[in-house]
Amino acid sequence: MSQKTILIELFQPYAQYRNPFTFYYAQTYPLPPKSTIIGMLQNATNKFYAQEFWDIKVSVHGGFESVFWNYQQLIKGDVTFKKLNDKITLWNQKLPLYNNGISSQRTPVYQQELFNGHLCIFLRGEGELINEIENALKNPQKILSLGRSEDIIFIKNVYNENEWEYKNKEVKKYFHLTYPTYIRQKNDNEEKFPIKNEKFPVYSITTKVIFSNDGKPITNKAQISQKTERIPDFESVIYTGVDYIILLEKPINLEYFYLNDKMFKIPEGFGWI
C-alpha cells in the first residue's frame, strides 16, 4: 500500500516532556518529541516495541497556554522487592521505600510543566500501518497519555487526506508560521535548513528509542531485565515559537494543509521528523 497521511487533533491538560540534558531541574521540551509520539501510538495499537513505527514521519504543531514549576521529591536508583517482617516490601538504596522510621532517600527537584495543550500531529507512513493507527485512535480501547503515564490526552478529531486541501509550492524569501513547530536543522541529504534569521532556540530531541538485549531489540515487556539497554537517537531541531516569520537564504518547497479554519505549513524535507 502507498503512503498515507493523517492528522490527530488533541487536547492535553498538562504535560512534561523531559529534556534529558537538564540535571539541576527537569526542563520540558515545548512540544512532544517524536519518540514520545511514537510511544503513544504503540500503546494505542497494543504494538509495544514494534520497530516499523519508527519509519513513520511526524510533524507536530500547536502549543500550551502556560508553563509552571512543580516541586517534587523523586526516588533515585532502582526499586526492588525484599521481604521485611514476613511481608514483601519495596526497597531502594538498601532502605525501605516506605517506612515509619528510616526510609530511602528522595531527591527534591524543580520540574517544569506545561498546562492546557492544543496539539495537531501529522503522521505520514505506510498506508496499512497508518490505517491501523487511525482506527485505534478513533476507537480507543484505553486511556491514552503523551509523555508520563499521568499526562493523559483527549483526542478531538482524526482527519485523513479526504478532509483537507493540499498544496505544494516554492517559497523564495520567507514564510509565516501560525503555529509553533519543530524544523530539522538538516534533512536526510544532510542539507542545512536555509534559515536566515537564526534567532530561534534549538533543541536536541529524541527521535527513536530502542530497548535492546545483547544488541537485539526486545519485542515484549517480559524481555526487560537489569541488563536491557535503552538506546536513544537524537536530532537537532529549531523550535519556531508562536506567530513567527522565517527568513530564507534560498528557496524551499512548502506543503500547505488547509483544514476548516486552520492552515498548516510544513517545510518539505525539514518539517517531517
N, C-alpha and C positions, 0 to 999 in steps of 0.2 A: 504494500500500500504506500502511496506517496506521502509527502509531508503534510501535516495539518497544524493549524494554529487555533488556539482558543484563548479567551480572556477570562480571568477569575476576578470578580469584584467582591471585596470582603471588608468587614469592619472588625477591628481588634481593639478591645477596651484598654489593654495595657500590654507592654512587651518589653523584653530585654534581650537584644541580640548581642551577646557578649563578644567584645573585641578581645581576643586572647593576648594581644600585645600590650595590654594595660595591666598593671600589677598593684599599685597602691590604692587604686579604686577600680571598680568594674565599669568601664565605659561601654556603652551600647553603640552599635552601628546605627545610623539614621534610618536605614531600610534593611529588610532581611537579606542576608547574603544568599547566593544560590544554594549552598549546601543545606541551609535551613529550610528553604522552599522544597527542595527535593526530598528531604526527610519527611516533611508533612505529606507529600504526595505518596511516598512509600507507605506511610502509616494509613492513609485514606484507602489505599488499594490492598492493604494487608500483604504487600510485597516488600517486607523489610529486607534491606541489603541487596535488592535486585540491581545488578550492575547496569542494565540497559537504561535506567532512569538518568544516569549521568550524561547520556547523549542528548537529553532534552536541552534546548536553548531557552533561556529565561530572560525576560525584560520586566523589571519592576518599577512602578510609578506610584506616586502619592506621598503621603506623609502623615505625621501625627500632630495633634493640636498643641501639645506641650511636652516639656521634659521636666522630670522631677528627680530628687535624690531620695534613696531609701537606705536607711542604716540597718544592716543585718549582721548577725553573727553566724558565720559559715563554719562548717566542720572540715578540718584539714585531714588528708590522708584517707586510707581505705577503711571501710566499715566492715567488720567481720562478726560472726556468731560465736558465742562462747557460753559455756554453762556456768551459772553463778547461783549458789543455793538451790541446786536441782532445777533451775529454770534457765531456758535458753534466752540469752540477752544479747544486745548489740554492743560491740566494743569498738573503740577507736583509740589509737596511740596507747595501747596497753591499759586503758581505763574504760569503765562502763560509759556508754554513750549517755544514758540517763540514770541518775543515781541521787539518793538523798544527800550523800556526802560528797566525796571527790568524784568528779566526772571528767570526761575527756575535754580537751581544750577546744574552745570556739574562738574564731578569729573575727573581730569586728571589722566590717568592710562597708564603705560607702558604695552603693550601687546605683548607677544612672538608669532610669527607666523612662519609657515613653507612654504617653496617655492619649487615648482616643485616636486610633489609626484608621485612615481611609486609604486602602491599597487596591491597585489594579495590577494584576500579574499576568503577563502574556507568556504562554507556553508554546513552543514550536518543536515538533518532533515527528517520529514515525507514526503514521495515522492510526494503526491498531492500538498502540500504547496510549496515544492521546485520547482516543475514543474511550478506552477503559478508565482513564483518569476523569474524563468529563462525566461519565456515568456515575463514578464513585462520589464525585463532588456534588452532583445534582441529587443524589440519593444517599446521603451519608449514613453509615451504619454505626457511627460512634461520634463522640465529641472530639473535634479536631483542634489542634494547637499549632502555633507557629513560633518556634523558639523553645522556651521552657514548657514543661507539661502544663503549668498553670496559665500559660499565655494563650487562652482559647480564642478562636476566631468564629465569626458569624458570616457565612457565605451568603451574599445578597443575590448574585447572579453569576451564571457561567454562560458566556457568549461564544458562538462559533463564527466561522467565516461568512455565513449567510446573513449575519446580523449587523455587519458594518460595511462601510465603503472604504476601499483600499486604493491608495495611490503611491507610486514610487517616482520621485523626481529629484533632479540635481539642484542643490543649492550652492551658490558660489561664494558669498561673502559672510553670511551669518544666518542663524535661525533662532527662533524664540521657543523656549520650553515653558509650558504652562505648569507642568507637574515635576516635582523633584524626581530624579532617576539616577542610575549608575551608568557611566560610559567607560568602556575599557580604554586604557591608555594605549594598548596595541591590539591590532586584530590578529587573526590566525596566520597572516603572512608577515607578522612582526612589523607591520607598518604603523607608525605613530599616529594617533588621532591628531588631526591638524588644527588644534585649538590655538588661537592667537592670544586671547585674554586669559592667561594662566593664573586665575585668582581663586580657583575652586579648591576645596580640600580633597586630598587623595587618601583613600583607604586601601589596605590590603585585606581583601575579604576571602573567606573560604568558599571555594567553588566545588570541592569534592572531598569526601571523607570516606576512606576505606578502612574497615576493620579486618585485620589480616592475622592468620596463624601460619608462621613459618613461610611468609611470602604468598600465601594463598588466601584470597578473600573469603570471609565466612559467609554462610548462606542462611543461618538462623541464630537466634539468641543463645541456644544451648551450646554453641561452639565457643562462646566468650569465656575466657579464663584470665587469670592474672598475667599470663604470657601473651595475650592478644595485643597486637599493636594497633594504635589508631594513627592512620597516615593521612594527613590533610594536604590538599593542594590550595595554593593561594594565588590571587591575581590582583594587580593594582587597578583600581577604578577611580574615576573622578565622580564626586558627588555634586550634582548641579544646584541643589537648593531650590528655592521657590522663585518662580517667575523670572528666570534669567535669560539673557541673550548670549549665545555662543558665537564669538567672532572666529572666523576661519582663515587659515593661511592659504588653503586651496580648496576647490570644490569637492563635495562629497554627495552621496545619494542619501536621501531620507525616505523612510517608509512612513506614510501617513495612514492613521486609522481613525475614521470618523464614526462615532457611535453615539446616537441620540444627541445630547448637547455637549459631548466631550470630544476632544481631538488629542490623539497621542502621536508623538513623533519619535521614531527610533532610527538613529544613525546606522545605516547598513554596515554590517561587519563590526561595529563598535558598541551598539546598544544592546546586542544579544550576548548574554554571558554563558 
